[in-house]
Amino acid sequence: MATVDIPDQYGYVVLVAIFSIFMVMWMGIKVGGARKKFNVPYPTMYHKTNDHFNCYQRAHQNTLENYPQFLVLLLLGGLYNPLVSAAGGAVWCCGRVAYAFGYYSGDPKKRSNGFFGYIGQLALLYCGVRFATGLLGWF
C-alpha cells in the first residue's frame, strides 16, 4: 500500500487554493455590481437583451464550471510537486482574471486574453498524472 507524505512546501498550494476562493468571490461581486449597473433583478440569470450584463455573468459562470477540476488538480498535483502546482494554479487564477476583464469589456472575443491560464492548467494536469502514476508504481 502506498503512503503519501505531505511535502514541506505544500503550504504554497494551500495559499493558491485560498487565493482562488477570493478570485471567485470577486467575480461574484462583479456580477452583483453589473446587476445594479444594468438593472437586472434577481433571479434573472441571463438577460434577454443585455449582452454586456451576460458577459459578466458568463465570465463568473464559466469559472465556476471549471473550478472543481482546478481544485482537484491543484490539491492532488501539489502532493507530487507543490511548487510547480502552486505556480500552475497561480497562472490559472491570473488567466481567469484576464479572461474576466476581457469579458467585462462587453466584447466576448476579448475573453481570449486569459488563454495563458491553460498553461497553468497543463502544469496541474502533469502533476496530477505524475502523482497518480507514482501511487500506482508506474514511474
Sequence and secondary structure as in RCSB ss.txt:
>XXXX:A:sequence
MATVDIPDQYGYVVLVAIFSIFMVMWMGIKVGGARKKFNVPYPTMYHKTNDHFNCYQRAHQNTLENYPQFLVLLL
LGGLYNPLVSAAGGAVWCCGRVAYAFGYYSGDPKKRSNGFFGYIGQLALLYCGVRFATGLLGWF
>XXXX:A:secstr
       TTHHHHHHHHHHHHHHHHHHHHHHHHHHHHHT  TT SS SS HHHHHHHHHHHHHHHHHHHHHHHHH
HHHHH HHHHHHHHHHHHHHHHHHHHHHHTT GGGGGGGTTHHHHHHHHHHHHHHHHHHHTT  
